[in-house]
Amino acid sequence: MPIKPVDIVLSNGVEVILRPAGPEDEPRFEHIVANMSEESRYLRFFSGVKVIPKPIIHALADADGHRHIAWAAALKNEPGQPFIAAAHAIRTTNELEEAELAMGVLDAYHAQGLSRMLIACVALCCHAEGIITLEAETLPENRKANSLFKALGGHVIRPMPPTTMWQFHVGELISVLRAMESPRGLREVFRINGAEDEGSVDAS
């Protein structure tokens, strides 16, 4: 499946590009982490540290499209096109049919549907790369993520405490996202990168 960048206009009028991310984007990952609020950084990394260690930043950018799939939302009209959101699916080995789903969105761009759009991009790539199951870990106080994962058909396989573990079947996840009416950008994601999979995703 060809993976192409997707131009999106958010509901607040901001133009962004959804695109695969990789090692050359390490400064952009550093930017997004540095510009998260302390609360968002804690909810994303389960840590209250104000500065995320360099090895973690390096790991976020260490994406090859197979073992580690990463997509980001970049500001189209800003110098350097900085990242404002990113989503990842990371396997522990190249052959594994399971991967860990993780993501983060800068506070100023919450409630714009970026999470759903980026998860759709990642899920389509997972389907193409043979990843069948995604798991995601959340803190109980992360109500937005927990509500989103429930809406996306996630199954709780380990309840809190200290964290909740969610599981998604990639085929089912794609079907749920494809059926959603909003955000508008989802339609563009599937038009650009998901049309050939329509009706062919096995959710069994």
PAKOL-203314 format. One line per field, with one value per residue: residue number from 1; residue in three letters; x, y, z of N, C-alpha, C in turn. Coordinates in nm, 2 decimals, always signed. Atoms other than C-alpha are relative to their C-alpha. Example, Ala and Ser with C-alpha at 12.3 -4.5 7.8 and 13.67 -1.06 7.14 Angstrom:
BEGIN
num 1|2
residuo ALA|SER
n_px +0.09|-0.09
n_py -0.12|-0.11
n_pz +0.00|+0.00
ca_px +1.23|+1.37
ca_py -0.45|-0.11
ca_pz +0.78|+0.71
c_px +0.09|-0.08
c_py +0.12|+0.11
c_pz +0.00|+0.08
This chain:
BEGIN
num 1|2|3|4|5|6|7|8|9|10|11|12|13|14|15|16|17|18|19|20|21|22|23|24|25|26|27|28|29|30|31|32|33|34|35|36|37|38|39|40|41|42|43|44|45|46|47|48|49|50|51|52|53|54|55|56|57|58|59|60|61|62|63|64|65|66|67|68|69|70|71|72|73|74|75|76|77|78|79|80|81|82|83|84|85|86|87|88|89|90|91|92|93|94|95|96|97|98|99|100|101|102|103|104|105|106|107|108|109|110|111|112|113|114|115|116|117|118|119|120|121|122|123|124|125|126|127|128|129|130|131|132|133|134|135|136|137|138|139|140|141|142|143|144|145|146|147|148|149|150|151|152|153|154|155|156|157|158|159|160|161|162|163|164|165|166|167|168|169|170|171|172|173|174|175|176|177|178|179|180|181|182|183|184|185|186|187|188|189|190|191|192|193|194|195|196|197|198|199|200|201|202|203|204
residuo MET|PRO|ILE|LYS|PRO|VAL|ASP|ILE|VAL|LEU|SER|ASN|GLY|VAL|GLU|VAL|ILE|LEU|ARG|PRO|ALA|GLY|PRO|GLU|ASP|GLU|PRO|ARG|PHE|GLU|HIS|ILE|VAL|ALA|ASN|MET|SER|GLU|GLU|SER|ARG|TYR|LEU|ARG|PHE|PHE|SER|GLY|VAL|LYS|VAL|ILE|PRO|LYS|PRO|ILE|ILE|HIS|ALA|LEU|ALA|ASP|ALA|ASP|GLY|HIS|ARG|HIS|ILE|ALA|TRP|ALA|ALA|ALA|LEU|LYS|ASN|GLU|PRO|GLY|GLN|PRO|PHE|ILE|ALA|ALA|ALA|HIS|ALA|ILE|ARG|THR|THR|ASN|GLU|LEU|GLU|GLU|ALA|GLU|LEU|ALA|MET|GLY|VAL|LEU|ASP|ALA|TYR|HIS|ALA|GLN|GLY|LEU|SER|ARG|MET|LEU|ILE|ALA|CYS|VAL|ALA|LEU|CYS|CYS|HIS|ALA|GLU|GLY|ILE|ILE|THR|LEU|GLU|ALA|GLU|THR|LEU|PRO|GLU|ASN|ARG|LYS|ALA|ASN|SER|LEU|PHE|LYS|ALA|LEU|GLY|GLY|HIS|VAL|ILE|ARG|PRO|MET|PRO|PRO|THR|THR|MET|TRP|GLN|PHE|HIS|VAL|GLY|GLU|LEU|ILE|SER|VAL|LEU|ARG|ALA|MET|GLU|SER|PRO|ARG|GLY|LEU|ARG|GLU|VAL|PHE|ARG|ILE|ASN|GLY|ALA|GLU|ASP|GLU|GLY|SER|VAL|ASP|ALA|SER
n_px +0.08|-0.08|+0.02|-0.03|+0.04|+0.13|+0.02|+0.12|+0.03|+0.07|+0.12|-0.04|-0.05|-0.14|-0.04|-0.10|-0.03|-0.01|-0.10|-0.09|-0.12|-0.12|-0.11|-0.03|+0.09|-0.03|+0.02|+0.14|+0.05|-0.05|+0.08|+0.14|-0.01|-0.03|+0.11|+0.11|+0.01|-0.04|+0.10|+0.00|-0.12|+0.02|+0.09|-0.06|-0.12|+0.02|-0.11|+0.01|-0.13|+0.02|-0.07|+0.00|-0.14|-0.03|+0.02|+0.14|+0.02|-0.06|+0.09|+0.12|-0.03|-0.06|+0.11|-0.04|+0.12|+0.04|-0.01|+0.05|+0.08|+0.03|+0.06|+0.00|+0.07|-0.10|+0.06|-0.04|-0.05|-0.09|-0.14|-0.04|+0.12|-0.02|+0.10|+0.09|+0.06|-0.07|+0.05|-0.10|+0.02|-0.14|-0.01|-0.12|-0.09|+0.04|+0.10|+0.11|+0.13|+0.06|-0.08|+0.05|+0.05|-0.02|+0.02|+0.00|+0.04|-0.02|+0.12|+0.07|+0.06|+0.09|+0.14|+0.00|+0.00|-0.13|-0.03|+0.07|-0.06|-0.13|+0.02|+0.04|-0.12|-0.08|+0.07|+0.00|-0.13|-0.01|+0.07|-0.09|-0.12|+0.03|+0.03|+0.14|+0.05|-0.07|+0.03|-0.03|+0.01|+0.04|+0.02|+0.14|+0.04|+0.00|+0.13|+0.01|-0.05|+0.09|+0.12|-0.03|-0.03|+0.12|+0.08|-0.06|+0.03|-0.11|+0.04|-0.09|-0.06|-0.06|+0.05|-0.08|-0.12|-0.01|+0.04|+0.10|-0.05|+0.10|-0.04|+0.07|-0.03|-0.02|+0.11|+0.12|-0.03|+0.02|+0.14|+0.07|-0.05|+0.06|+0.14|+0.03|+0.03|-0.09|-0.02|+0.01|-0.13|+0.00|+0.04|-0.11|-0.09|+0.04|+0.00|-0.14|-0.07|+0.08|+0.11|-0.02|+0.03|+0.14|+0.07|-0.09|-0.07|+0.05|+0.01|+0.02
n_py -0.12|-0.13|-0.08|-0.14|-0.11|-0.04|-0.14|-0.01|-0.13|+0.03|-0.08|-0.14|-0.06|+0.03|+0.10|+0.10|+0.11|+0.13|+0.07|+0.09|-0.07|+0.09|-0.05|-0.14|-0.08|-0.01|-0.14|-0.03|+0.07|-0.08|-0.12|+0.03|+0.04|-0.12|-0.09|+0.05|-0.05|+0.10|+0.11|+0.08|+0.08|+0.11|+0.10|+0.07|+0.08|+0.05|-0.05|-0.15|-0.07|-0.12|+0.02|+0.14|+0.04|+0.01|+0.13|+0.02|-0.08|+0.08|+0.11|-0.05|-0.03|+0.12|+0.07|+0.06|+0.03|+0.14|+0.02|-0.12|-0.09|-0.13|-0.11|-0.12|-0.12|-0.11|-0.13|-0.02|-0.13|-0.05|+0.03|+0.13|+0.09|+0.07|+0.09|-0.04|+0.13|+0.11|+0.13|+0.10|+0.14|+0.05|+0.14|+0.04|+0.07|-0.03|+0.10|+0.00|-0.05|-0.10|-0.12|-0.10|-0.12|-0.12|-0.13|-0.12|-0.12|-0.13|-0.05|-0.10|+0.07|+0.10|-0.01|-0.02|+0.13|+0.04|+0.14|+0.09|+0.00|+0.06|+0.14|+0.06|+0.01|+0.10|+0.12|+0.04|+0.05|+0.12|+0.10|+0.03|+0.06|+0.13|-0.01|+0.04|-0.04|-0.12|-0.02|-0.14|-0.01|-0.13|-0.03|-0.01|-0.14|-0.05|+0.03|-0.02|+0.11|+0.12|-0.02|+0.02|+0.14|+0.07|-0.03|+0.06|+0.15|+0.07|+0.10|+0.00|+0.14|-0.01|-0.12|-0.06|-0.09|-0.14|-0.05|+0.08|+0.04|+0.01|+0.08|-0.03|+0.07|-0.11|-0.01|-0.06|-0.14|-0.07|+0.00|-0.10|-0.13|-0.03|-0.03|-0.12|-0.11|-0.11|-0.13|+0.00|+0.05|+0.14|+0.04|-0.02|+0.10|+0.12|-0.02|+0.00|+0.12|+0.12|+0.04|+0.13|+0.10|+0.00|+0.13|+0.12|+0.02|+0.11|-0.03|+0.13
n_pz +0.00|+0.00|-0.12|+0.04|-0.09|+0.01|-0.04|-0.08|-0.06|-0.13|-0.02|-0.04|+0.12|+0.01|+0.10|-0.04|+0.08|-0.07|+0.08|-0.08|-0.06|-0.01|-0.07|+0.04|-0.08|-0.14|-0.05|-0.01|-0.12|-0.12|-0.01|-0.05|-0.14|-0.08|+0.00|-0.07|-0.14|-0.10|-0.02|+0.12|+0.00|-0.10|+0.05|+0.11|-0.04|-0.13|-0.08|-0.03|+0.03|+0.09|+0.12|+0.04|+0.04|+0.14|+0.06|+0.03|+0.12|+0.11|+0.03|+0.07|+0.14|+0.06|+0.07|+0.13|+0.07|-0.01|-0.14|-0.07|+0.09|-0.06|+0.08|-0.07|+0.06|+0.01|+0.04|+0.14|+0.04|-0.09|+0.04|-0.05|-0.02|-0.13|-0.03|-0.11|-0.05|+0.06|-0.05|+0.02|-0.03|-0.01|-0.03|-0.07|+0.11|+0.13|+0.04|-0.08|+0.05|-0.10|-0.01|-0.10|+0.05|-0.09|+0.07|-0.08|+0.08|-0.08|-0.06|+0.08|+0.12|-0.05|+0.05|+0.15|+0.07|+0.04|-0.05|+0.08|+0.13|-0.01|-0.02|+0.13|+0.09|-0.06|+0.01|+0.14|+0.02|-0.07|+0.08|+0.11|-0.05|-0.06|-0.15|-0.02|-0.13|-0.07|-0.14|-0.05|-0.14|-0.05|-0.14|-0.03|+0.01|+0.13|+0.04|+0.14|+0.06|-0.03|+0.08|+0.14|+0.03|-0.01|+0.12|+0.11|-0.01|-0.07|-0.11|-0.12|-0.03|-0.14|-0.06|-0.09|+0.01|+0.01|+0.13|+0.07|+0.12|+0.11|+0.11|+0.12|+0.12|+0.09|+0.10|-0.06|-0.02|+0.13|+0.03|-0.09|+0.05|+0.13|-0.01|-0.07|+0.09|-0.04|+0.06|+0.15|+0.05|+0.01|+0.14|+0.09|-0.02|+0.06|+0.15|+0.05|-0.04|-0.05|+0.09|+0.05|-0.11|-0.04|+0.02|+0.00|-0.13|-0.08|-0.14|-0.08
ca_px +0.00|+0.15|+0.19|+0.15|+0.14|-0.20|-0.28|-0.54|-0.71|-0.81|-1.14|-0.95|-0.82|-0.46|-0.30|-0.11|+0.06|+0.01|+0.32|+0.55|+0.83|+1.18|+1.53|+1.57|+1.29|+1.46|+1.47|+1.10|+1.03|+1.25|+1.04|+0.70|+0.82|+0.97|+0.65|+0.42|+0.27|+0.39|+0.06|+0.06|+0.42|+0.33|+0.03|+0.23|+0.55|+0.42|+0.69|+0.70|+1.05|+1.06|+1.32|+1.28|+1.62|+1.78|+1.77|+1.39|+1.38|+1.61|+1.38|+1.08|+1.25|+1.40|+1.12|+1.18|+0.82|+0.82|+0.95|+0.86|+0.58|+0.56|+0.33|+0.33|+0.12|+0.35|+0.25|+0.25|+0.32|+0.56|+0.94|+1.08|+0.73|+0.75|+0.55|+0.24|+0.13|+0.27|+0.16|+0.37|+0.33|+0.64|+0.71|+0.96|+1.09|+1.06|+0.84|+0.60|+0.23|+0.17|+0.29|+0.26|+0.05|+0.15|+0.08|+0.10|-0.06|+0.04|-0.21|-0.29|-0.41|-0.63|-0.99|-0.90|-0.92|-0.55|-0.54|-0.80|-0.64|-0.29|-0.42|-0.59|-0.26|-0.07|-0.34|-0.34|+0.04|+0.02|-0.23|+0.01|+0.30|+0.13|+0.06|-0.26|-0.29|-0.21|-0.18|-0.18|-0.13|-0.30|-0.31|-0.65|-0.65|-0.60|-0.97|-0.94|-0.73|-0.95|-1.26|-1.10|-0.98|-1.32|-1.49|-1.24|-1.35|-1.05|-1.08|-0.94|-0.71|-0.56|-0.75|-0.59|-0.40|-0.15|-0.23|-0.50|-0.39|-0.60|-0.60|-0.71|-0.75|-0.61|-0.88|-1.16|-0.98|-0.97|-1.33|-1.44|-1.23|-1.36|-1.72|-1.67|-1.81|-1.56|-1.31|-1.33|-0.96|-1.04|-1.21|-0.90|-0.68|-0.88|-0.92|-0.54|-0.42|-0.71|-0.93|-0.78|-0.84|-1.21|-1.41|-1.10|-0.98|-1.02|-1.15|-1.17
ca_py +0.00|+0.34|+0.56|+0.93|+1.25|+1.39|+1.77|+1.86|+2.18|+2.16|+2.30|+2.61|+2.68|+2.56|+2.37|+2.06|+1.78|+1.42|+1.23|+0.93|+1.04|+0.90|+0.96|+1.29|+1.42|+1.39|+1.77|+1.79|+1.52|+1.71|+2.02|+1.85|+1.70|+2.02|+2.21|+1.98|+2.10|+1.92|+1.74|+1.62|+1.51|+1.31|+1.15|+1.06|+0.93|+0.84|+1.06|+1.40|+1.49|+1.83|+1.72|+1.39|+1.21|+1.22|+0.84|+0.86|+1.14|+0.93|+0.63|+0.83|+0.92|+0.57|+0.47|+0.24|+0.19|-0.18|-0.24|+0.11|+0.30|+0.67|+0.94|+1.30|+1.62|+1.90|+2.27|+2.33|+2.70|+2.73|+2.75|+2.40|+2.25|+2.16|+1.87|+1.93|+1.56|+1.22|+0.85|+0.54|+0.16|-0.02|-0.39|-0.56|-0.77|-0.73|-1.05|-0.97|-0.93|-0.71|-0.36|-0.09|+0.21|+0.55|+0.91|+1.27|+1.60|+1.95|+2.11|+2.39|+2.14|+1.92|+1.86|+1.89|+1.52|+1.48|+1.16|+0.99|+1.10|+0.99|+0.66|+0.59|+0.66|+0.43|+0.16|+0.15|+0.11|-0.16|-0.35|-0.33|-0.44|-0.75|-0.61|-0.76|-0.64|-0.30|-0.25|+0.09|+0.18|+0.47|+0.63|+0.63|+1.01|+1.04|+1.06|+1.19|+0.90|+0.64|+0.79|+0.79|+0.43|+0.31|+0.49|+0.33|-0.02|-0.09|-0.38|-0.35|-0.65|-0.52|-0.28|-0.03|+0.02|+0.15|+0.17|+0.04|-0.17|-0.15|-0.39|-0.32|-0.55|-0.35|-0.45|-0.36|-0.03|+0.07|-0.02|+0.19|+0.49|+0.46|+0.47|+0.79|+1.11|+1.34|+1.49|+1.59|+1.50|+1.13|+1.12|+1.26|+1.01|+0.72|+0.88|+0.92|+0.60|+0.37|+0.35|+0.03|-0.14|-0.06|-0.37|-0.59|-0.55|-0.87|-0.81|-1.18
ca_pz +0.00|-0.10|+0.20|+0.11|+0.31|+0.37|+0.37|+0.63|+0.74|+1.11|+1.23|+1.37|+1.02|+1.08|+0.78|+0.87|+0.69|+0.82|+0.71|+0.81|+1.04|+1.08|+1.21|+1.02|+1.24|+1.57|+1.62|+1.56|+1.82|+2.06|+1.98|+2.05|+2.38|+2.50|+2.42|+2.60|+2.93|+3.24|+3.27|+2.91|+2.94|+3.25|+3.09|+2.78|+2.95|+3.29|+3.44|+3.61|+3.48|+3.31|+3.06|+2.87|+2.83|+2.49|+2.44|+2.46|+2.20|+1.98|+2.02|+1.91|+1.59|+1.53|+1.29|+0.99|+0.88|+0.97|+1.32|+1.43|+1.24|+1.32|+1.18|+1.27|+1.21|+1.10|+1.07|+0.70|+0.69|+0.98|+0.93|+0.96|+0.98|+1.35|+1.48|+1.69|+1.73|+1.66|+1.69|+1.70|+1.67|+1.79|+1.78|+2.01|+1.71|+1.34|+1.31|+1.58|+1.49|+1.79|+1.85|+2.12|+2.03|+2.18|+2.09|+2.20|+2.09|+2.20|+2.43|+2.19|+1.93|+2.15|+2.03|+1.66|+1.58|+1.54|+1.75|+1.54|+1.21|+1.32|+1.46|+1.13|+0.94|+1.18|+1.17|+0.78|+0.79|+1.05|+0.83|+0.54|+0.75|+0.90|+1.25|+1.37|+1.73|+1.90|+2.27|+2.45|+2.81|+2.99|+3.33|+3.50|+3.51|+3.14|+3.07|+2.72|+2.61|+2.79|+2.63|+2.29|+2.31|+2.43|+2.13|+1.90|+2.01|+2.24|+2.49|+2.84|+2.89|+3.22|+3.44|+3.66|+3.89|+3.82|+3.45|+3.21|+2.92|+2.60|+2.31|+1.95|+1.65|+1.37|+1.12|+1.36|+1.44|+1.08|+1.03|+1.33|+1.21|+0.86|+0.98|+1.18|+1.04|+1.22|+1.21|+0.84|+0.80|+0.85|+0.51|+0.35|+0.52|+0.39|+0.04|+0.01|+0.18|+0.26|-0.05|-0.18|+0.16|+0.17|+0.22|+0.24|+0.60|+0.78|+1.13|+1.23
c_px +0.09|-0.04|+0.03|-0.04|-0.14|-0.01|-0.14|-0.02|-0.08|-0.12|+0.03|+0.07|+0.15|+0.02|+0.11|+0.02|+0.01|+0.10|+0.08|+0.12|+0.11|+0.12|+0.04|-0.09|+0.02|-0.01|-0.14|-0.07|+0.04|-0.09|-0.14|+0.01|+0.03|-0.11|-0.13|-0.01|+0.05|-0.10|+0.00|+0.12|-0.01|-0.10|+0.05|+0.12|+0.00|+0.11|-0.02|+0.12|-0.03|+0.08|+0.01|+0.14|+0.02|-0.02|-0.15|-0.04|+0.05|-0.09|-0.13|+0.02|+0.06|-0.10|+0.05|-0.12|-0.04|+0.01|-0.06|-0.07|-0.03|-0.06|-0.01|-0.09|+0.10|-0.08|+0.05|+0.07|+0.10|+0.14|+0.04|-0.11|+0.01|-0.12|-0.09|-0.07|+0.07|-0.06|+0.10|-0.07|+0.13|+0.00|+0.13|+0.09|-0.06|-0.12|-0.13|-0.13|-0.07|+0.10|-0.06|-0.04|+0.02|-0.01|+0.00|-0.04|+0.02|-0.13|-0.08|-0.08|-0.09|-0.14|-0.01|-0.01|+0.13|+0.03|-0.07|+0.06|+0.13|-0.01|-0.04|+0.12|+0.09|-0.06|+0.01|+0.14|+0.02|-0.07|+0.09|+0.12|-0.02|-0.02|-0.14|-0.06|+0.08|-0.04|+0.04|-0.03|-0.03|+0.00|-0.15|-0.05|+0.00|-0.14|-0.03|+0.04|-0.09|-0.13|+0.02|+0.01|-0.13|-0.09|+0.06|-0.01|+0.11|-0.06|+0.10|+0.04|+0.07|-0.05|+0.10|-0.02|+0.13|-0.04|-0.11|+0.07|-0.11|+0.05|-0.09|+0.03|+0.01|-0.11|-0.12|+0.02|-0.02|-0.14|-0.08|+0.04|-0.06|-0.14|-0.03|-0.02|+0.09|+0.12|+0.00|+0.13|+0.01|-0.04|+0.11|+0.11|-0.03|-0.01|+0.14|+0.06|-0.08|-0.10|+0.01|-0.03|-0.15|-0.07|+0.09|+0.08|-0.06|+0.00|-0.02|+0.12
c_py +0.12|+0.08|+0.15|+0.10|+0.05|+0.15|+0.01|+0.14|-0.03|+0.10|+0.15|+0.07|-0.02|-0.11|-0.08|-0.10|-0.13|-0.08|-0.10|+0.08|-0.10|+0.07|+0.15|+0.10|+0.01|+0.14|+0.03|-0.08|+0.06|+0.12|-0.03|-0.04|+0.12|+0.10|-0.06|+0.06|-0.11|-0.11|-0.09|-0.09|-0.12|-0.11|-0.08|-0.10|-0.06|+0.05|+0.15|+0.08|+0.11|-0.02|-0.15|-0.04|-0.01|-0.14|-0.02|+0.08|-0.08|-0.12|+0.04|+0.02|-0.12|-0.09|-0.05|-0.04|-0.15|-0.04|+0.11|+0.09|+0.13|+0.09|+0.12|+0.10|+0.11|+0.13|+0.04|+0.13|+0.06|-0.03|-0.13|-0.10|-0.08|-0.09|+0.05|-0.13|-0.11|-0.13|-0.10|-0.14|-0.07|-0.15|-0.03|-0.08|+0.03|-0.09|+0.01|+0.05|+0.09|+0.12|+0.09|+0.13|+0.11|+0.13|+0.12|+0.12|+0.12|+0.05|+0.10|-0.05|-0.11|+0.03|+0.04|-0.13|-0.06|-0.15|-0.10|-0.01|-0.08|-0.15|-0.07|-0.02|-0.12|-0.14|-0.06|-0.06|-0.13|-0.12|-0.04|-0.07|-0.13|+0.01|-0.02|+0.07|+0.12|+0.00|+0.14|+0.01|+0.14|+0.01|+0.02|+0.15|+0.06|-0.03|+0.02|-0.12|-0.13|+0.01|-0.03|-0.15|-0.08|+0.03|-0.07|-0.16|-0.07|-0.09|+0.01|-0.14|+0.00|+0.13|+0.06|-0.06|-0.08|+0.06|-0.10|-0.04|-0.03|-0.09|+0.03|-0.11|+0.10|+0.01|+0.06|+0.15|+0.08|+0.01|+0.10|+0.14|+0.04|+0.04|+0.14|+0.12|+0.12|-0.06|-0.02|-0.07|-0.15|-0.05|+0.02|-0.11|-0.13|+0.02|-0.01|-0.14|-0.12|-0.05|-0.14|-0.11|-0.01|-0.13|-0.12|-0.02|-0.11|+0.03|-0.12|-0.02
c_pz +0.00|+0.12|-0.04|+0.10|-0.03|+0.05|+0.07|+0.05|+0.13|+0.01|+0.04|-0.12|-0.02|-0.11|+0.05|-0.11|+0.09|-0.08|+0.09|+0.05|+0.02|+0.07|-0.03|+0.08|+0.15|+0.06|+0.02|+0.11|+0.12|+0.02|+0.07|+0.15|+0.08|+0.01|+0.06|+0.14|+0.09|+0.01|-0.12|-0.01|+0.10|-0.05|-0.12|+0.04|+0.13|+0.10|+0.02|-0.03|-0.10|-0.13|-0.03|-0.05|-0.15|-0.06|-0.03|-0.13|-0.12|-0.04|-0.07|-0.15|-0.07|-0.07|-0.14|-0.09|+0.00|+0.15|+0.08|-0.11|+0.08|-0.10|+0.09|-0.07|+0.01|-0.04|-0.14|-0.03|+0.10|-0.04|+0.06|+0.02|+0.12|+0.02|+0.11|+0.05|-0.07|+0.06|-0.05|+0.02|-0.01|+0.04|+0.08|-0.09|-0.13|-0.04|+0.08|-0.06|+0.09|+0.01|+0.11|-0.07|+0.10|-0.09|+0.09|-0.09|+0.09|+0.05|-0.09|-0.11|+0.04|-0.07|-0.15|-0.08|-0.04|+0.04|-0.09|-0.14|+0.00|+0.03|-0.12|-0.09|+0.05|-0.02|-0.15|-0.03|+0.07|-0.08|-0.11|+0.04|+0.08|+0.15|+0.02|+0.13|+0.05|+0.15|+0.04|+0.15|+0.04|+0.15|+0.02|-0.01|-0.14|-0.07|-0.15|-0.08|+0.02|-0.07|-0.15|-0.03|+0.02|-0.13|-0.12|+0.01|+0.08|+0.11|+0.11|+0.03|+0.14|+0.06|+0.10|+0.14|-0.04|-0.14|-0.06|-0.13|-0.10|-0.11|-0.12|-0.11|-0.11|-0.11|+0.05|+0.02|-0.12|-0.04|+0.08|-0.04|-0.13|+0.01|+0.07|-0.09|+0.03|+0.06|-0.15|-0.06|-0.01|-0.14|-0.09|+0.02|-0.07|-0.16|-0.05|+0.02|+0.03|-0.10|-0.05|+0.10|+0.03|-0.03|+0.01|+0.13|+0.07|+0.15|+0.08|+0.09
